[in-house]
Amino acid sequence: MGNKNGSYSHHDNGMRVVSPNLGTPGTEDRAGNADYLGNKIQTTKYTILSFLPKNLFEQFHRLANVYFLFIVLLNFVPQLQVFGKEVAMLPVLFVLLVTAIKDIYEDYRRYRMDKEVNNLICRVYSREERQFQ
């Protein structure tokens, strides 16, 4: 039951036997184990496309950010304007920007740690020899 790389996955006496795919990376790389999920770890919260909407959504779940946004919007009403519209936006924009930069940095650190963990060499337990190989 192998593919051209010599990997196979079959059931023998009710147990699953798995051999690593030893070929070059590509679409056929997981052919022997196509029915099973991989074990790649991914703990990052964002992608390049999802960062802005997800981050703004998370930041405006904080009551303080919603309050300051409300104050900024009130400054756009001429009868309620206490100071300049632009000046009212500066604190909110500053907090949003600093928090976004912090979130980018933390997500990048998670990405690097995921990459490091995913490239570690694993030891496999052999029942016959009763030890890790």
CNS distance restraints for C-alpha pairs under 8 A (distance, minus, plus):
assign (resid   1 and name CA) (resid   8 and name CA) 5.57 0.50 0.50
assign (resid   1 and name CA) (resid   9 and name CA) 7.12 0.50 0.50
assign (resid   1 and name CA) (resid  10 and name CA) 7.21 0.50 0.50
assign (resid   2 and name CA) (resid   6 and name CA) 5.12 0.50 0.50
assign (resid   2 and name CA) (resid   7 and name CA) 5.09 0.50 0.50
assign (resid   2 and name CA) (resid   8 and name CA) 4.38 0.50 0.50
assign (resid   2 and name CA) (resid   9 and name CA) 7.59 0.50 0.50
assign (resid   2 and name CA) (resid  32 and name CA) 6.69 0.50 0.50
assign (resid   3 and name CA) (resid   7 and name CA) 5.78 0.50 0.50
assign (resid   3 and name CA) (resid   8 and name CA) 6.68 0.50 0.50
assign (resid   3 and name CA) (resid  31 and name CA) 6.91 0.50 0.50
assign (resid   3 and name CA) (resid  32 and name CA) 6.55 0.50 0.50
assign (resid   5 and name CA) (resid  21 and name CA) 6.51 0.50 0.50
assign (resid   5 and name CA) (resid  22 and name CA) 6.09 0.50 0.50
assign (resid   5 and name CA) (resid  23 and name CA) 5.15 0.50 0.50
assign (resid   6 and name CA) (resid  21 and name CA) 7.18 0.50 0.50
assign (resid   6 and name CA) (resid  22 and name CA) 7.33 0.50 0.50
assign (resid   7 and name CA) (resid  18 and name CA) 7.83 0.50 0.50
assign (resid   7 and name CA) (resid  19 and name CA) 5.35 0.50 0.50
assign (resid   7 and name CA) (resid  20 and name CA) 5.86 0.50 0.50
assign (resid   7 and name CA) (resid  21 and name CA) 4.97 0.50 0.50
assign (resid   7 and name CA) (resid  22 and name CA) 6.96 0.50 0.50
assign (resid   7 and name CA) (resid  31 and name CA) 7.95 0.50 0.50
assign (resid   7 and name CA) (resid  32 and name CA) 5.69 0.50 0.50
assign (resid   8 and name CA) (resid  17 and name CA) 7.79 0.50 0.50
assign (resid   8 and name CA) (resid  18 and name CA) 6.20 0.50 0.50
assign (resid   8 and name CA) (resid  19 and name CA) 5.63 0.50 0.50
assign (resid   8 and name CA) (resid  20 and name CA) 7.79 0.50 0.50
assign (resid   8 and name CA) (resid  21 and name CA) 7.93 0.50 0.50
assign (resid   8 and name CA) (resid  32 and name CA) 4.67 0.50 0.50
assign (resid   8 and name CA) (resid  33 and name CA) 7.20 0.50 0.50
assign (resid   9 and name CA) (resid  16 and name CA) 6.91 0.50 0.50
assign (resid   9 and name CA) (resid  17 and name CA) 5.47 0.50 0.50
assign (resid   9 and name CA) (resid  18 and name CA) 4.67 0.50 0.50
assign (resid   9 and name CA) (resid  19 and name CA) 6.51 0.50 0.50
assign (resid   9 and name CA) (resid  32 and name CA) 5.39 0.50 0.50
assign (resid   9 and name CA) (resid  33 and name CA) 5.99 0.50 0.50
assign (resid  10 and name CA) (resid  16 and name CA) 5.76 0.50 0.50
assign (resid  10 and name CA) (resid  17 and name CA) 5.54 0.50 0.50
assign (resid  10 and name CA) (resid  18 and name CA) 7.09 0.50 0.50
assign (resid  11 and name CA) (resid  15 and name CA) 5.31 0.50 0.50
assign (resid  11 and name CA) (resid  16 and name CA) 4.42 0.50 0.50
assign (resid  11 and name CA) (resid  17 and name CA) 6.06 0.50 0.50
assign (resid  12 and name CA) (resid  16 and name CA) 6.27 0.50 0.50
assign (resid  12 and name CA) (resid  17 and name CA) 6.88 0.50 0.50
assign (resid  18 and name CA) (resid  33 and name CA) 7.55 0.50 0.50
assign (resid  21 and name CA) (resid  29 and name CA) 5.90 0.50 0.50
assign (resid  21 and name CA) (resid  30 and name CA) 6.53 0.50 0.50
assign (resid  21 and name CA) (resid  32 and name CA) 7.35 0.50 0.50
assign (resid  22 and name CA) (resid  29 and name CA) 7.83 0.50 0.50
assign (resid  23 and name CA) (resid  29 and name CA) 6.41 0.50 0.50
assign (resid  24 and name CA) (resid  29 and name CA) 6.86 0.50 0.50
assign (resid  25 and name CA) (resid  29 and name CA) 5.50 0.50 0.50
assign (resid  27 and name CA) (resid  31 and name CA) 7.74 0.50 0.50
assign (resid  30 and name CA) (resid  34 and name CA) 5.46 0.50 0.50
assign (resid  40 and name CA) (resid 118 and name CA) 6.02 0.50 0.50
assign (resid  41 and name CA) (resid 114 and name CA) 5.99 0.50 0.50
assign (resid  41 and name CA) (resid 117 and name CA) 7.57 0.50 0.50
assign (resid  41 and name CA) (resid 118 and name CA) 6.38 0.50 0.50
assign (resid  42 and name CA) (resid 111 and name CA) 7.44 0.50 0.50
assign (resid  42 and name CA) (resid 114 and name CA) 5.95 0.50 0.50
assign (resid  43 and name CA) (resid 110 and name CA) 6.36 0.50 0.50
assign (resid  43 and name CA) (resid 111 and name CA) 7.20 0.50 0.50
assign (resid  43 and name CA) (resid 114 and name CA) 6.88 0.50 0.50
assign (resid  44 and name CA) (resid 107 and name CA) 5.56 0.50 0.50
assign (resid  44 and name CA) (resid 108 and name CA) 7.72 0.50 0.50
assign (resid  44 and name CA) (resid 110 and name CA) 5.76 0.50 0.50
assign (resid  44 and name CA) (resid 111 and name CA) 5.87 0.50 0.50
assign (resid  45 and name CA) (resid 107 and name CA) 6.57 0.50 0.50
assign (resid  46 and name CA) (resid  50 and name CA) 5.74 0.50 0.50
assign (resid  46 and name CA) (resid  51 and name CA) 5.16 0.50 0.50
assign (resid  46 and name CA) (resid  54 and name CA) 7.51 0.50 0.50
assign (resid  46 and name CA) (resid 107 and name CA) 7.11 0.50 0.50
assign (resid  47 and name CA) (resid  51 and name CA) 5.82 0.50 0.50
assign (resid  50 and name CA) (resid  54 and name CA) 5.92 0.50 0.50
assign (resid  51 and name CA) (resid  55 and name CA) 5.69 0.50 0.50
assign (resid  52 and name CA) (resid  56 and name CA) 6.06 0.50 0.50
assign (resid  53 and name CA) (resid  57 and name CA) 6.05 0.50 0.50
assign (resid  54 and name CA) (resid  58 and name CA) 6.17 0.50 0.50
assign (resid  55 and name CA) (resid  59 and name CA) 6.09 0.50 0.50
assign (resid  55 and name CA) (resid 100 and name CA) 6.85 0.50 0.50
assign (resid  56 and name CA) (resid  60 and name CA) 6.07 0.50 0.50
assign (resid  57 and name CA) (resid  61 and name CA) 6.49 0.50 0.50
assign (resid  58 and name CA) (resid  62 and name CA) 7.37 0.50 0.50
assign (resid  59 and name CA) (resid  65 and name CA) 6.86 0.50 0.50
assign (resid  59 and name CA) (resid  96 and name CA) 7.29 0.50 0.50
assign (resid  60 and name CA) (resid  65 and name CA) 5.67 0.50 0.50
assign (resid  60 and name CA) (resid  66 and name CA) 5.68 0.50 0.50
assign (resid  61 and name CA) (resid  65 and name CA) 7.72 0.50 0.50
assign (resid  61 and name CA) (resid  66 and name CA) 7.44 0.50 0.50
assign (resid  62 and name CA) (resid  66 and name CA) 6.63 0.50 0.50
assign (resid  63 and name CA) (resid  67 and name CA) 6.13 0.50 0.50
assign (resid  64 and name CA) (resid  68 and name CA) 6.27 0.50 0.50
assign (resid  65 and name CA) (resid  69 and name CA) 6.12 0.50 0.50
assign (resid  65 and name CA) (resid  92 and name CA) 7.07 0.50 0.50
assign (resid  66 and name CA) (resid  70 and name CA) 6.16 0.50 0.50
assign (resid  67 and name CA) (resid  71 and name CA) 6.39 0.50 0.50
assign (resid  68 and name CA) (resid  72 and name CA) 6.28 0.50 0.50
assign (resid  68 and name CA) (resid  92 and name CA) 6.36 0.50 0.50
assign (resid  69 and name CA) (resid  73 and name CA) 6.23 0.50 0.50
assign (resid  69 and name CA) (resid  89 and name CA) 7.99 0.50 0.50
assign (resid  69 and name CA) (resid  92 and name CA) 6.86 0.50 0.50
assign (resid  70 and name CA) (resid  74 and name CA) 6.18 0.50 0.50
assign (resid  71 and name CA) (resid  75 and name CA) 6.44 0.50 0.50
assign (resid  71 and name CA) (resid  88 and name CA) 7.60 0.50 0.50
assign (resid  72 and name CA) (resid  76 and name CA) 6.99 0.50 0.50
assign (resid  72 and name CA) (resid  85 and name CA) 7.02 0.50 0.50
assign (resid  72 and name CA) (resid  88 and name CA) 5.46 0.50 0.50
assign (resid  72 and name CA) (resid  89 and name CA) 5.90 0.50 0.50
assign (resid  73 and name CA) (resid  77 and name CA) 7.37 0.50 0.50
assign (resid  74 and name CA) (resid  80 and name CA) 6.36 0.50 0.50
assign (resid  74 and name CA) (resid  81 and name CA) 6.86 0.50 0.50
assign (resid  75 and name CA) (resid  80 and name CA) 6.08 0.50 0.50
assign (resid  75 and name CA) (resid  81 and name CA) 4.36 0.50 0.50
assign (resid  75 and name CA) (resid  82 and name CA) 6.58 0.50 0.50
assign (resid  75 and name CA) (resid  83 and name CA) 7.19 0.50 0.50
assign (resid  75 and name CA) (resid  84 and name CA) 7.42 0.50 0.50
assign (resid  75 and name CA) (resid  85 and name CA) 5.79 0.50 0.50
assign (resid  75 and name CA) (resid  88 and name CA) 7.22 0.50 0.50
assign (resid  76 and name CA) (resid  80 and name CA) 7.77 0.50 0.50
assign (resid  76 and name CA) (resid  81 and name CA) 6.48 0.50 0.50
assign (resid  76 and name CA) (resid  85 and name CA) 6.35 0.50 0.50
assign (resid  77 and name CA) (resid  81 and name CA) 5.97 0.50 0.50
assign (resid  81 and name CA) (resid  85 and name CA) 7.78 0.50 0.50
assign (resid  83 and name CA) (resid  87 and name CA) 7.05 0.50 0.50
assign (resid  83 and name CA) (resid  88 and name CA) 7.08 0.50 0.50
assign (resid  84 and name CA) (resid  88 and name CA) 6.37 0.50 0.50
assign (resid  85 and name CA) (resid  89 and name CA) 6.57 0.50 0.50
assign (resid  86 and name CA) (resid  90 and name CA) 6.59 0.50 0.50
assign (resid  87 and name CA) (resid  91 and name CA) 7.92 0.50 0.50
assign (resid  88 and name CA) (resid  92 and name CA) 7.76 0.50 0.50
assign (resid  89 and name CA) (resid  93 and name CA) 6.05 0.50 0.50
assign (resid  90 and name CA) (resid  94 and name CA) 5.96 0.50 0.50
assign (resid  91 and name CA) (resid  95 and name CA) 6.20 0.50 0.50
assign (resid  92 and name CA) (resid  96 and name CA) 6.13 0.50 0.50
assign (resid  93 and name CA) (resid  97 and name CA) 5.95 0.50 0.50
assign (resid  94 and name CA) (resid  98 and name CA) 6.12 0.50 0.50
assign (resid  95 and name CA) (resid  99 and name CA) 6.07 0.50 0.50
assign (resid  96 and name CA) (resid 100 and name CA) 6.05 0.50 0.50
assign (resid  97 and name CA) (resid 101 and name CA) 6.19 0.50 0.50
assign (resid  98 and name CA) (resid 102 and name CA) 6.23 0.50 0.50
assign (resid  99 and name CA) (resid 103 and name CA) 6.15 0.50 0.50
assign (resid 100 and name CA) (resid 104 and name CA) 6.15 0.50 0.50
assign (resid 101 and name CA) (resid 105 and name CA) 6.24 0.50 0.50
assign (resid 102 and name CA) (resid 106 and name CA) 6.20 0.50 0.50
assign (resid 103 and name CA) (resid 107 and name CA) 6.01 0.50 0.50
assign (resid 104 and name CA) (resid 108 and name CA) 6.08 0.50 0.50
assign (resid 105 and name CA) (resid 109 and name CA) 6.29 0.50 0.50
assign (resid 106 and name CA) (resid 110 and name CA) 6.32 0.50 0.50
assign (resid 107 and name CA) (resid 111 and name CA) 6.17 0.50 0.50
assign (resid 108 and name CA) (resid 112 and name CA) 6.27 0.50 0.50
assign (resid 109 and name CA) (resid 113 and name CA) 6.23 0.50 0.50
assign (resid 110 and name CA) (resid 114 and name CA) 6.04 0.50 0.50
assign (resid 111 and name CA) (resid 115 and name CA) 6.18 0.50 0.50
assign (resid 112 and name CA) (resid 116 and name CA) 6.21 0.50 0.50
assign (resid 113 and name CA) (resid 117 and name CA) 6.14 0.50 0.50
assign (resid 114 and name CA) (resid 118 and name CA) 5.95 0.50 0.50
assign (resid 115 and name CA) (resid 119 and name CA) 6.26 0.50 0.50
assign (resid 116 and name CA) (resid 120 and name CA) 6.58 0.50 0.50
assign (resid 123 and name CA) (resid 132 and name CA) 5.84 0.50 0.50
assign (resid 123 and name CA) (resid 133 and name CA) 5.46 0.50 0.50
assign (resid 124 and name CA) (resid 132 and name CA) 5.31 0.50 0.50
assign (resid 124 and name CA) (resid 133 and name CA) 5.41 0.50 0.50
assign (resid 125 and name CA) (resid 130 and name CA) 7.03 0.50 0.50
assign (resid 125 and name CA) (resid 131 and name CA) 5.60 0.50 0.50
assign (resid 125 and name CA) (resid 132 and name CA) 4.18 0.50 0.50
assign (resid 125 and name CA) (resid 133 and name CA) 6.19 0.50 0.50
assign (resid 126 and name CA) (resid 130 and name CA) 5.49 0.50 0.50
assign (resid 126 and name CA) (resid 131 and name CA) 5.62 0.50 0.50
assign (resid 126 and name CA) (resid 132 and name CA) 6.00 0.50 0.50
assign (resid 126 and name CA) (resid 133 and name CA) 6.88 0.50 0.50
assign (resid 127 and name CA) (resid 131 and name CA) 7.12 0.50 0.50
